[in-house]
Amino acid sequence: MAEIKSYDLDGLAGLLDSIGEPRYRAKQVARWLYAHGATCYDEMTDLPAQLRDNLAAKAPLTTPTVKTRRVSALDGTRKYLFRFSDGEAVESVGLPTRDRLTVCFSTQVGCAMGCSFCATGIGGFVRNLTAGEMVDQVRLVGEDFGIRVTNAVAMGQGEPFANYDATLGAVRIMNSSDGLGIGARHLTVSTCGILNGVARLSNEPEQFTLAVSLHSAVQNTRDKLMPGVKGALLPELRNTLEAYATKTGRRPSLEYAMIAGVNDTESELQALMDFASGLLVHVNLIPVNTVAGVGLSRSGPARAREFVSRLATVGVEASIRTERGSDIEAACGQLKQRIEAE
């Protein structure tokens, strides 16, 4: 039997229709699951008792549990280890600022991309998450903070476009007034550069935000850093991004983890300037974070500032990401299923 949260909004409507219920019941169920966080069908008091019993038999309702919760002493960032009903686990991060709460959620247990600077891929790929398992991460972080989540980013464990349908289903629930009610432009989907995923997103009606992990505009360097997308040639990626911006009018970000002596050299900077010049993009420079056993070190602040100023000379906006949660291993590239930390 499929769990109720494995269905996206259309899937919920189809499920209710298949058991002879009017499709408006799907909206009621979605509100109970995500807007109200119901943990059992008995809580869904505006549904007929027979329908609740029928759903309980056909589509079990489960909720992930928080196994560990760590709070940064530096900036209040919180990292969570969520355990699902099958025993698998992922990490998620809550990033509070004065006027918003951003949640970085995972789309897969583990990751098959194998990026050399990222802890997630060390353990390999385990399984895809369902739409509801993604939404629950965001919902439960918001509940823990006691405030509304304003932004959510699919930048945790996994490659979102390798689990495209469930990821899109999740951000649609997050966007829906029957779900979490987060504005589409405040929902970001990140990818290592899976080209057909970028093309598919350009055809979606919602104005979700796109982030693409670039990390080098030199093919050989990028292939070594990101072996999971080794077949994606940089000219093809550039053409795909250009087509995306033309079709949607939206500006994706290019994520660039700065690694000393690897992708911060003069030739790497020039290649990045050539790649980004003329594109509707924003370059997000990220000082690479420490991952045990990897042995990569971050570029210095002065070099990051040099990248910003040099990119500006060719009309490309760039910024340096503010580091958050590094003392609890909650920063970019540091997430993994830390079951041993329980």
Phi and psi in degrees as a GROMACS rama.xvg file:
@    title "Ramachandran Plot"
@    xaxis  label "Phi"
@    yaxis  label "Psi"
@TYPE xy
-81.3604  135.737  ALA-2
-66.4804  149.623  GLU-3
-60.2534  -32.8923  ILE-4
-82.2513  1.86992  LYS-5
-81.1523  -9.46929  SER-6
-92.9152  139.037  TYR-7
-83.01  -171.807  ASP-8
-63.1099  -43.2237  LEU-9
-66.0958  -38.4215  ASP-10
-63.9555  -37.9967  GLY-11
-61.6725  -43.6492  LEU-12
-62.567  -40.5158  ALA-13
-65.2359  -39.5666  GLY-14
-62.5036  -46.9321  LEU-15
-64.279  -38.827  LEU-16
-63.7801  -37.1854  ASP-17
-67.3732  -20.5468  SER-18
-107.98  18.7852  ILE-19
80.4206  19.176  GLY-20
-101.616  148.217  GLU-21
-63.287  147.743  PRO-22
-65.9307  -21.4388  ARG-23
-64.8571  -19.8626  TYR-24
-62.9825  -27.7149  ARG-25
-61.9642  -39.0196  ALA-26
-64.2427  -40.4605  LYS-27
-62.343  -45.3511  GLN-28
-62.8896  -44.346  VAL-29
-59.7524  -42.4328  ALA-30
-61.9487  -42.1337  ARG-31
-65.0568  -40.9946  TRP-32
-67.857  -43.9124  LEU-33
-113.769  -42.1322  TYR-34
-73.53  -35.9116  ALA-35
-105.385  -14.6385  HIS-36
66.6602  40.2083  GLY-37
-60.8179  139.391  ALA-38
-105.677  -6.54576  THR-39
-155.305  161.373  CYS-40
-68.9194  -26.0133  TYR-41
-62.2092  -23.4032  ASP-42
-74.1541  -15.714  GLU-43
-85.359  73.1321  MET-44
-70.4675  -17.1816  THR-45
-93.4601  8.13552  ASP-46
-99.3393  142.62  LEU-47
-58.3583  144.211  PRO-48
-58.0637  -38.6067  ALA-49
-64.4321  -38.2982  GLN-50
-65.9133  -41.6204  LEU-51
-61.0438  -42.7524  ARG-52
-64.6599  -40.6617  ASP-53
-63.6647  -44.5074  ASN-54
-65.2591  -40.4739  LEU-55
-60.5214  -34.0686  ALA-56
-78.2509  -34.4489  ALA-57
-93.9571  -29.3413  LYS-58
-144.39  87.2243  ALA-59
-55.0376  147.64  PRO-60
-110.795  117.807  LEU-61
-127.314  158.667  THR-62
-133.051  135  THR-63
-64.6884  155.637  PRO-64
-111.179  148.62  THR-65
-85.9964  112.802  VAL-66
-89.1439  -37.9034  LYS-67
-140.029  152.921  THR-68
-144.551  120.046  ARG-69
-119.708  139.831  ARG-70
-118.281  128.974  VAL-71
-71.3973  131.678  SER-72
-77.2996  -11.4844  ALA-73
-86.9325  -42.2317  LEU-74
-145.716  7.8699  ASP-75
80.8282  3.24121  GLY-76
-59.4323  142.393  THR-77
-122.522  134.177  ARG-78
-115.004  136.964  LYS-79
-123.478  142.224  TYR-80
-106.832  113.324  LEU-81
-98.4  132.47  PHE-82
-108.34  129.847  ARG-83
-93.1903  175.175  PHE-84
-65.0155  -23.559  SER-85
-90.9479  4.65286  ASP-86
93.8853  -12.076  GLY-87
-75.4858  160.826  GLU-88
-143.572  153.973  ALA-89
-140.019  163.794  VAL-90
-107.333  147.324  GLU-91
-137.988  159.774  SER-92
-133.281  135.718  VAL-93
-105.555  126.432  GLY-94
-119.34  95.7805  LEU-95
-86.5206  142.969  PRO-96
-129.742  -174.988  THR-97
-60.3191  -39.2368  ARG-98
-121.128  10.674  ASP-99
-157.891  163.534  ARG-100
-128.919  118.262  LEU-101
-104.939  136.054  THR-102
-116.132  126.107  VAL-103
-94.9936  112.839  CYS-104
-113.607  158.452  PHE-105
-96.4437  151.357  SER-106
-114.813  -12.8261  THR-107
-143.57  155.591  GLN-108
-85.5798  112.535  VAL-109
76.3201  -170.401  GLY-110
-160.203  142.728  CYS-111
-96.9696  -1.4921  ALA-112
-73.2014  -32.3755  MET-113
67.39  30.4241  GLY-114
-59.4972  135.115  CYS-115
-69.9484  -17.7547  SER-116
-104.708  9.25758  PHE-117
-119.8  132.25  CYS-118
-72.5661  -27.2013  ALA-119
-59.0374  -42.465  THR-120
-75.6078  -9.9769  GLY-121
-59.7722  -39.4483  ILE-122
-85.8761  -0.408902  GLY-123
77.744  -178.786  GLY-124
-88.7558  137.496  PHE-125
-110.356  -60.3702  VAL-126
-164.406  164.015  ARG-127
-76.7598  150.854  ASN-128
-90.0004  153.463  LEU-129
-82.1987  166.095  THR-130
-56.1138  -45.5887  ALA-131
-66.0561  -34.3372  GLY-132
-65.5766  -31.4995  GLU-133
-72.1032  -46.6981  MET-134
-62.4845  -40.0209  VAL-135
-60.3263  -36.0023  ASP-136
-57.515  -48.0714  GLN-137
-66.6699  -44.9657  VAL-138
-61.7954  -44.9575  ARG-139
-70.1719  -33.2099  LEU-140
-64.3603  -44.1193  VAL-141
-60.0476  -41.264  GLY-142
-62.4124  -39.5929  GLU-143
-65.1671  -39.0242  ASP-144
-76.5169  -22.4749  PHE-145
75.9037  19.7804  GLY-146
-137.243  164.643  ILE-147
-72.4883  136.72  ARG-148
-76.1987  126.645  VAL-149
-100.47  -24.7489  THR-150
-141.602  145.669  ASN-151
-139.992  139.267  ALA-152
-129.605  129.628  VAL-153
-84.0928  72.2444  ALA-154
-128.005  15.0002  MET-155
-85.6813  -140.94  GLY-156
-69.8971  140.183  GLN-157
98.9047  165.815  GLY-158
-104.59  107.431  GLU-159
-54.9589  -38.596  PRO-160
-77.2232  -10.3897  PHE-161
-81.0872  -6.57567  ALA-162
-135.694  50.8739  ASN-163
-58.789  -53.4724  TYR-164
-61.9025  -43.93  ASP-165
-67.2432  -38.3805  ALA-166
-63.7773  -45.9038  THR-167
-65.1598  -37.7695  LEU-168
-60.5678  -39.1965  GLY-169
-67.156  -48.2858  ALA-170
-68.5402  -25.9198  VAL-171
-69.5844  -38.5093  ARG-172
-65.7859  -41.0639  ILE-173
-61.2816  -35.9985  MET-174
-77.5097  -29.4651  ASN-175
-67.2261  146.335  SER-176
-68.0988  -18.6562  SER-177
-87.3073  -4.83325  ASP-178
-111.861  -112.321  GLY-179
-101.656  -12.9594  LEU-180
66.8523  34.3696  GLY-181
-91.4684  133.374  ILE-182
-59.5418  142.423  GLY-183
-56.4707  -40.5112  ALA-184
-71.2793  -10.6984  ARG-185
-98.7912  10.7557  HIS-186
-115.204  117.621  LEU-187
-114.224  132.755  THR-188
-110.927  125.527  VAL-189
-106.158  146.79  SER-190
-142.768  152.566  THR-191
-73.2041  -7.0843  CYS-192
114.57  35.4847  GLY-193
-74.8967  109.319  ILE-194
-63.2351  -42.1515  LEU-195
-67.9922  -26.2754  ASN-196
-68.7157  -41.847  GLY-197
-61.8706  -43.8568  VAL-198
-63.4522  -41.3481  ALA-199
-63.0814  -42.6965  ARG-200
-62.7355  -33.6444  LEU-201
-64.5595  -20.0807  SER-202
-95.6331  -3.97928  ASN-203
-75.0445  145.707  GLU-204
-73.0975  -25.7403  PRO-205
-78.8684  156.026  GLU-206
-95.8544  55.2799  GLN-207
-69.7768  153.962  PHE-208
-93.041  143.236  THR-209
-111.6  134.943  LEU-210
-125.26  133.449  ALA-211
-120.06  124.234  VAL-212
-75.9371  114.468  SER-213
-101.54  -61.6043  LEU-214
66.6976  -18.3492  HIS-215
-167.554  142.407  SER-216
-102.504  15.9592  ALA-217
-107.422  121.225  VAL-218
-55.7028  -46.5765  GLN-219
-64.4092  -41.9124  ASN-220
-64.4492  -45.8235  THR-221
-63.8279  -39.7235  ARG-222
-61.0972  -37.3732  ASP-223
-72.6197  -39.7177  LYS-224
-73.1391  -33.4694  LEU-225
-131.299  70.5666  MET-226
-63.196  -22.1086  PRO-227
-67.3854  -20.5817  GLY-228
-121.325  31.5489  VAL-229
-57.5758  -31.0518  LYS-230
-77.9811  -8.38012  GLY-231
-86.0425  105.785  ALA-232
-76.2942  141.065  LEU-233
-59.7039  -40.1149  LEU-234
-60.5474  -36.0957  PRO-235
-68.9874  -38.8465  GLU-236
-63.0603  -43.2417  LEU-237
-62.9047  -43.9514  ARG-238
-62.7591  -38.0136  ASN-239
-66.6938  -40.525  THR-240
-67.2614  -38.1986  LEU-241
-63.7831  -42.3278  GLU-242
-65.7569  -38.8777  ALA-243
-60.3391  -49.0412  TYR-244
-64.7939  -38.7574  ALA-245
-64.2619  -41.6866  THR-246
-74.6514  -39.1307  LYS-247
-100.295  -24.0704  THR-248
72.8482  9.15053  GLY-249
-103.084  151.238  ARG-250
-103.139  110.23  ARG-251
-75.4395  162.731  PRO-252
-103.226  148.522  SER-253
-105.865  115.31  LEU-254
-84.1607  133.147  GLU-255
-140.649  99.5301  TYR-256
-78.9849  116.33  ALA-257
-84.5218  119.799  MET-258
-119.312  122.402  ILE-259
-58.7138  127.565  ALA-260
75.4559  -0.398732  GLY-261
-111.302  -60.2547  VAL-262
-125.094  19.9614  ASN-263
-115.043  14.4884  ASP-264
-76.9169  170.982  THR-265
-62.2449  -41.6929  GLU-266
-66.5158  -35.3781  SER-267
-67.8191  -40.1077  GLU-268
-63.716  -43.9261  LEU-269
-63.0393  -40.0124  GLN-270
-63.8769  -39.3211  ALA-271
-64.9501  -42.0016  LEU-272
-61.4334  -42.3644  MET-273
-65.6407  -40.4865  ASP-274
-66.8861  -44.782  PHE-275
-85.0384  -23.0146  ALA-276
-60.2504  128.619  SER-277
86.6393  -7.00381  GLY-278
-93.3433  147.645  LEU-279
-84.7299  86.0354  LEU-280
-144.222  162.854  VAL-281
-123.158  130.024  HIS-282
-93.3106  124.425  VAL-283
-106.62  105.149  ASN-284
-87.1946  128.103  LEU-285
-124.381  112.613  ILE-286
-59.3703  121.246  PRO-287
-58.5135  142.113  VAL-288
-99.301  154.472  ASN-289
-67.2081  128.762  THR-290
-128.319  123.867  VAL-291
-55.9951  131.241  ALA-292
84.1551  -1.81424  GLY-293
-90.4586  -42.397  VAL-294
80.0095  21.0774  GLY-295
-99.1002  143.198  LEU-296
-118.7  151.899  SER-297
-81.3609  153.033  ARG-298
-69.4177  154.748  SER-299
-75.7046  159.649  GLY-300
-57.4394  -36.8454  PRO-301
-64.438  -38.1307  ALA-302
-68.6898  -38.457  ARG-303
-62.0713  -42.1835  ALA-304
-64.6642  -35.2317  ARG-305
-63.5616  -40.1403  GLU-306
-59.7572  -44.6635  PHE-307
-59.9202  -48.6223  VAL-308
-68.7485  -38.1158  SER-309
-71.4342  -37.603  ARG-310
-63.861  -34.9114  LEU-311
-62.0232  -28.8426  ALA-312
-67.8043  -19.3292  THR-313
-110.234  18.6468  VAL-314
79.224  22.0538  GLY-315
-109.845  121.641  VAL-316
-76.36  138.968  GLU-317
-144.112  153.083  ALA-318
-144.046  160.86  SER-319
-103.842  122.029  ILE-320
-66.0606  132.947  ARG-321
-70.1835  128.884  THR-322
-74.1848  132.703  GLU-323
-132.293  137.416  ARG-324
67.391  23.4164  GLY-325
-67.407  -26.0955  SER-326
-75.0267  -11.3382  ASP-327
-119.773  19.4918  ILE-328
53.9569  47.4432  GLU-329
-111.24  4.89397  ALA-330
-83.5265  173.979  ALA-331
-54.7058  127.946  CYS-332
87.5038  -1.76212  GLY-333
-103.485  -0.941755  GLN-334
-82.409  140.217  LEU-335
-158.247  169.92  LYS-336
-82.7911  87.8857  GLN-337
-82.7839  61.0993  ARG-338
-62.6358  -30.0047  ILE-339
-68.4466  -13.4574  GLU-340
-81.3743  -6.64055  ALA-341
